[in-house]
Amino acid sequence: MNTHKALLAVLLVPLGATLAVAPAASAATPPAPPAASTAAHAPAGPEEAAAAAFGSPEAALGRVAHPLRTTEPRGGLADLRPFGRMVGDARVVGLGEATHSSHEFFTVKHRILRYLVEEKGFRAFALEAPWSTGLRLDAYLTHGKGNLKQIMDEEFQGDYRWWNNAEYRDLFRWMRAYNVKHPKDPVRFVGDDGGFAGAELYDKVNAYAAKARPELAPRLAELYRGLRPATDAETYVNDYLAKPLAERKKLAERTGRAVDLLKQRPGTGADADAHAWALQHATAIHQMTTLYAFDLDDPQGATGAMRYRDRIMAENVAWWQQQTGDKILLAAHNGHIALKTYVPRTHPKAQGAFLREKLGGGYLSVGLTFDHGSFNASGQDGGVHRFTVGPAAPGTTEHTLDRVRYRDFVVDLRNTPAAARTWLTAPHTVKNIGATYPWSGNAPQIRLAETHDVVIHLHQVQAARLLK
């Protein structure tokens, strides 16, 4: 059970809690003194000044970077217009984070969502949370159904607890207020993950069958027997993972047969939309059982589960976009929204790579980096802790980015001077902090130009405010 709990932390909310944990690192370096909110920084000494004069990567990036007025969500959005040009006609924008629990990463997402909704016609926010969680939150945001605190407390638990924070609460409140004013053109919420399948999914599939396919209802009920959750999500998943592997494989086979039953008679006419949604809900159930049918005690099985998870998250986002026509802001860890995986040994293919294959130029990958600051994460004892990391070391990705002339900025990596392109296509170490800290993938080497289309760099971050 302890093994399964550790692997659960890998599977849910990703990239960070992991298969091979690194030795304890010094994570309590005091942060550097904060700079003024929009101040540009000058080179620290004669060597940096000389490098800038001869076309250093930071000087080259500075010529095409655009400063951010603030990382906070409220106020004017004019400084995001250059970002809007970078987005272009993209239908899905993946917006990452270098930690799973830093205030500024969440507030930047809120600010960019506001801009994309108000200026670029985006109408959905997707998060690495279960599909069933997405349905419940969406019902609140669009129709006021339920209580936001209760929904967040019940849905964002276990290794999804990082989303139960004041920053996302503010984002959801903004979405709800927007939808009250625009009831016929709402901003929707999508949970794209497969780590849990809530009771509402079974209820929706069964309700559709009872109404539109009554001959299938008894067979579906038998296939789903014993699967509908009757406990909280964390207890359910822990109990599920305690089942023998052979039993989990049989359950996955049963939920696959339920999907096949619904596929045998596709909906037509007025029924087509209802059938598509019922089939997607059944697919989400099958995604969970398939994810947990991998042999998580075997390294190859766990790696296969990681690849499968990124694939289904991409499929769920693409399905929503194609079914509804909504343009989507997708929030996830940098390692998920990336075009190439950060850690190929344990996470062989990223959600962003699958989305680029599905959508081509309709998908934009935006990485978020930071120089120094604090974040929440699970420690080696399993408890939640606040960690602090100091300024980036020379030679790392963040060390160079932090010497660009703006404190916080956005830069399009697809359109940079030659001196920057040379640096962007070479491998450099990058911060990669996930749900558990430290872990073996904390500092991978990536080629930034191959991994993201756009980067937003922040000088300093602070830990998010967890609500529970």
N, C-alpha and C positions, 0 to 999 in steps of 0.2 A: 504493500500500500504506500509506503514511503517513496518507492521508486515511481509509482504512478502519480503521486502528488507532485514530485519534482518534474515529471514529464508534462503534467497538466499545466504547470507554470510555463513550460516551453510552448505548448500548443495554444494557450489562450493569451492573447495580447502579445504577442510575439517577441519578435526577434530577440528579445533580451534574455529571458531566463533560459538556461540552456543545458545542452547535453553534457558539456564538459566545462566545469566551472574553474576559472583561473584562481591562482593563489591570491589571498587578500592583498589588495592594493592600497596605497596611501590615498585615502579619499577625503581627507580632511584638510587639504591645503586651503589657507585663508584666501578668499577672493580678492582680486585687485580692486583698488578704489574705483568707484563708478565715475564715468566721465559724464559730461553734459549731454542731454538727451539727443541733440542733433549735431554736436560738435564734430568737425573733421579732425582726425589726428594727423599730426606731422610726423615724419620719420624721427626715430628716437636718437639717432646720432649720425656722425659723418659717413659711416659705412652704408647705412640705409639710404642716406641722401645721395651718395654716389651711385648706388644700385638703381635708385629711381631715375637718375639722370640718364642711365644707359639702358633703359627699357626693361626694368624688372617686371616680373609677372604682376606684382601688386600695383605698380604704376600703370601697367597696361590695362588691368582690370578696372582701375580707378577712372580711366577715360571712358568706360562704357557702363559703369555701375550707376545706379540711381538711388539716392538716399531715401530712407524712410523717415517720415516726420515723427512717427511714434509707433510703438508696438501695441498700444492700447486700442480697444475697438471703437471708441466713440470719437466724435469730431470729424473734421473734413477728410475726404478721401482723395484729394487731387494728386497727392504724391504717388498714388497707385496707378495713375494713368499709364506710365511706362510699362508696368506689369500687365495691364490690360492689353497693350499692344503685343506683349510676349505671348499672352494666352491666345490671341488671334481667334481662330474658329474652332479651337479645341472643344470637344464635347465632354470630356472628363479631365479634370485637373487633379493630379495626385499631389497633395501637400504634406510633406513629411515632418519629422521631428527627430532630433538626435538623442532625446531622452523621452521617456513616457510620462514624465510628470514635472514639467517646468512651466511656470506661469506664462512666460512670454510666448512659448510655442502655441499654447492654447489661445491666447489673446490675438496673436497674429492670424491664426485660423479664423477667429471670429471676425476680425477686421477685413480679411480677404473675402470671407463669405459675404459680408455686407456689400463689398464692392462688386463682387461677381453677380450678386442678386440684383443690385440697383443699376448697374451699368452694363452688364454683359448677358443678362437674361438667364442666369443659372437658377435652377429651381429645386435642387436637392443637395443635401449634405449627407455623405456616406461615412460611416465609422466602422472600424474593426470591432464590431459587436455582433452578437447573434442576430440572424434574420428575424427571429421572433421578438427580440428586444426592439428591433427597428420598427416592427408593426405596432408594438405597444406605444412607443414614443411618438410615432407618426400620428397615431390616433389622438394623442394628447395635443400635439402641435397643430394639427389641422382642424380638429373638432372640439378640443378642450376636454376630451374624455379622460377621466382619472385625475390623479394628483401628482404633480411633477416630483416632489420629494419622495413620495412612496415609490413611484416608478424607478427613479434613480437608485434608491436604496435596495430595491428588490432585484433590479436588473444588473446593476453595476456592483457585483460582489465577487468574491474570490479573486481570480486574476484579472477580472474586468474592473476591479475597484478603482483603478487609476482614473477612470472616466467619471467617478463620483466626486467631482471637484467643483469649487465655486466658479471657476472660469467657464466650464461647460454649462453649468446651471445658467450663467448669464447669457451664453450663446443660445440656449434653448428658450430662455425668456424672450430674447430678441426675436427668434423665429416665431414664437407664439404671438407676440405683439404684431409682427408683420402680417401674419396670417389672419388675425382678427380684422385688420384693415384691408386685406386682399383675399377675402374668402373664396373667390372664384379663380384665383391664381396663386395658390399657396406654395411655400417652400416646404418640401417633403424631407423626411428622414429615412435613411436606409441603413440597416445593419447588414454588413456583407459577410460576416464570419460564420463558421460552422461548428463552433465549440459547444453549442447547446441548442436544443430544439424545444422551445416552450410549449406548454399545453395548448396555446391558441392555434398552433399549426395543425395539430391533430383535429381540433374542433372545426377549423375552417375546411380541411380536406373532407372530413366526415359530413359536414353540413352541405358541401357542394354535391357530394355523392348522393346524399339522401334526397336532394332536390332534383338534380339533373341526371344522375346515373344510379337510380335506386337498386338496379341489379348488381352493382358493384359494392354497395354499402356493407353487406355482411362479410364479403371477402376482405375488404379493407379493415374492417373492425378486427377480424381474426389476425391479419398480418401485423396490425399495430398493438395487439394484445400485450399488456404489461409494459409498454413503452411510454405512454403518456405520463409526463412528470406529475407527481403528487407532493413533491417537496420543493424546497428552494433549489436554485440552480447549482450552487456549489455542492450541496449534499448529493443531489442527483448525479452529477458528473463523477464525483468521488466514488459513489456506489457503482456506477456504470463501469468505471475503469477497474473496479475490483473484481468484475466478472472474469472468468477464464477467457483466454483469447478465442478459443473455439466457439464459445457462446456468443461473443461479440461478432464474430464472422457470420454466424447464423442469423443474428439480428440484422446485420447489414444486408444479407441476402433477402430477408423478408421485406425490408423497406425498399429494396430495389425492385422487388416484384410489385409493390404498391405503385411505384412510379410507372412501371411497364403497363399496369392495368389502366391507369389514366391515359397513357399515351395511345392505347389501342383504339380509343374512340375520341379523336380530337374534336374540339368544339367548333361549331359553325354558326354563322349568323350572330344573333344576339347572345348566344352562349359562348362565343369564342373568347371574349375577354375573361369571363368567369372561369372558364376552363384553363386558360393560360395561368391565371393566378393560383388556382388550386394545384396545378401541376408544379408550379414553382414552390409552393409551400411543401408539397410532398418531396420535392427535390431537396429542399433544405433539411428535412428530416433525414433523408438518405445521406446527405453530406455529413451530418454528425455521426451517424452509425458507421459510415465508411471511414471517416477520419480515425475513429477509435477501434477499427478493425485491423489497423496496422499493428505489428508487433512492436510495441513501444519499449520493450525491454531489450530490443536488438538495435544497435546503432543504425544499421541500414534501414530497418523498419521505421525508426524515428525520423530519419532523413527523408524517407519516402512520404511520411506523414506531413513533414514541413512543405515539401513540394506540392502535395495534394492540397494543403490548406491555402497556399498562395494562389493555386489554380482556381479553386472554387470561389475565393474572394473576388478574383477578377471576373469570373463567370457571373457572379451575382450582380456586380456593378454593371457589367455590360448588358445583362438581361434587363435590369431596371431602365437603363438608358434607352435601350431599343424598344421596350414595351411602352414606356411613358413618353419618350421624347425629351425628358428632362436633361438639361446639362447639369453635371454633377461635380461638386467639390468633394474629393475623396481624402479623408484624414487617416493617416497611418504612420507607422515608423518609417524613417528614411529607407530602411532595408526592405520594406514592402513596396513602397511606391517607386523604387529605383528601377532603371532599365536593365541593370545587371546586378546580380546578387552581391552583397557585401561579403558574405561568408559562404562560399560554395560548398565547403565540406559538410556543413549541417543544414544549409538552406539553399538548395541547388538552383532554384529559379524563383525570381521575385514576381509578386503580383503585377508590378509595373511592366515587366517583360511580357507577361501574358496579355496585358491590356494593349501594349504597343502592337503585338501580333494581331489582336482582334480589331483595333480601331485605327491603326496606323498613326498618321499625324493628328488624329482626333484625340489622342492621349498626350498630355503634357506632364512631365515629371519635375516637381519642384522640391529640392532638398532644403532642409533648414539646418544650419550649422551654428555653433557658438564657440566663443573663445574660452570663457570661464564662467563659473557660477554654481548653482545648486539645483538639486532635483530629489524627488522621492523615488525609492526603489526598495524591493525586498532585499534584505541582507542575507548573509550566509546562514543566519539563524531562522530564516523564514519570516521575521518580523519586518514591518515597514520602518524605514529609516530615511533621514535626510542626509544626503551626501553632498560634499562640495569638492569641486576640482579647480585647480589653479590655472593660470594662463597656459595656452598651448605651447608645446616645446618646439624649438626651431626644427624646420624640415617637415612639419606636419601640415596638413591641409589648412587647419584653422589658423596656424601661425602666419601663413601667407595671407589668408583672407582678412585677418584682423589688422593687417598693415595697409589695406586699401584705405583711401583717404576719408571714408565715411565710417561713422560708428556702427550704424545699422544700414544695410543696403540690399538691393536686389540686382542681380546681374544675369543677363542672358548668355549662357555658355556657348550658344550656337553662333554668336556674333561677337567675336573678340579679336583684338589685335594679335599679331604673330607671336609676340613675346608671351602673351597669356596662353595661346593655344599650345605652345610647346610644354608649358607647365601643366596645363589641364589634361594633356594626353599622357603624362607620366604618372606612375603610381606613387601615392603619398598616403601616409597613415591618417586616419580620420576617427573622430570620436563616434562610437556606436554603442550607446548605453541603452539597455532595455529594461525589462520588468524586474530582473534580478541583477544586482551589482555586487562585486565584479563578476565577469564571465569571460570565457575564452575568446569571444569575438569582440571585446571592447575596442580594439584598435586595429582593425583590418587595413590593408592597403587597397585603395581603389583608384581608378582613373576617372577623375571627376567628369570629364567631358563625355565619357561613355556611360556614365551612371545616371546623370540628371541632365535635363534640358536647361533648367534655371536653378539658381541658388539664391536663397535669402540667408544672409549672415547677420547674426546678432552678436554684439560685443560681450554682453553679460546677460545671464538668466538667473532666476531665482525659483526655488521650489514652489510648485503649485499648492493651493490650499485645498487639502482633502476634506471632504465633508463628513466622512465616516470611516 
